[in-house]
């Protein structure tokens, strides 16, 4: 339901031969207490309890989500949340895989997304990683959307 990031491939969809999964510890360092900015919203990865709040606000398609984020030692980050729109709500489980080759991290959306460079050895502004910021820009918008969508739903849309 939400708008998740889409990134143009930085290189062909071929990984270096000797990649290794990013560890849960590394994923925690990357995402915990950060906001992942998307083109029309984003997700906040709250460290305490691994809570997740997210919103997307395309014209006529406002939605918010609440749930959790999960990580493992196989390089997997999953956003497990219930997305709410004017029409109702639905659960979603969106996962991303992360692997590393020396200092470069690659990411792809599961199950069949293309691999792309998530973070270069010396981070560049065009890296997807650069869209992870400390500032919580999600909670205030999510609270506003939650109020408006809850009121709208209770009034019959």
Steps between C-alpha positions, in 0.01 A plus 500: 500500500773751587753647265830326553821621344586421145857558397653505157772239476844647546646203308363198318306255716817301571657476843870456562584132555609522864215683672403412856171570680488814712462397866208586726738719701595696189134534391412631847775763468374602156126527577441541876353839594516619140246620247512356147375779276295394197377715212154541660553410865726268691551259787632556852697213653460547875778319687304432820286194436586524128178689434430623148283793394465603139289712272452569134311795360455488125206706367181321598693204646582592859601207718682430825644190661588377845690186581850368560828460318688173516860416411709185483858387441420411139484868404120517510301805614122456508235766552200325654212741532132568449438768237186713540322692222158661468373167370624292792814321615720211392812332640821511297838334540766663283856370518834619367822300476840661565839360405846651523807486283781666691359846586210506252153384605251376241125478557201348324133469579386142545403280339609606151629857514813606319821545697625856525771681692351604832815651651833553331826466693522878523132597517370710212195730502329278240531188719167371637681504836509882481119497536538364856503798736495542878212752497153355561300651214247216512320512836344849459370416151390153602305639797325751273416233240386257767257760631365594157466142375340382824247787488436434130446127557264560794293740285470241226776634272 
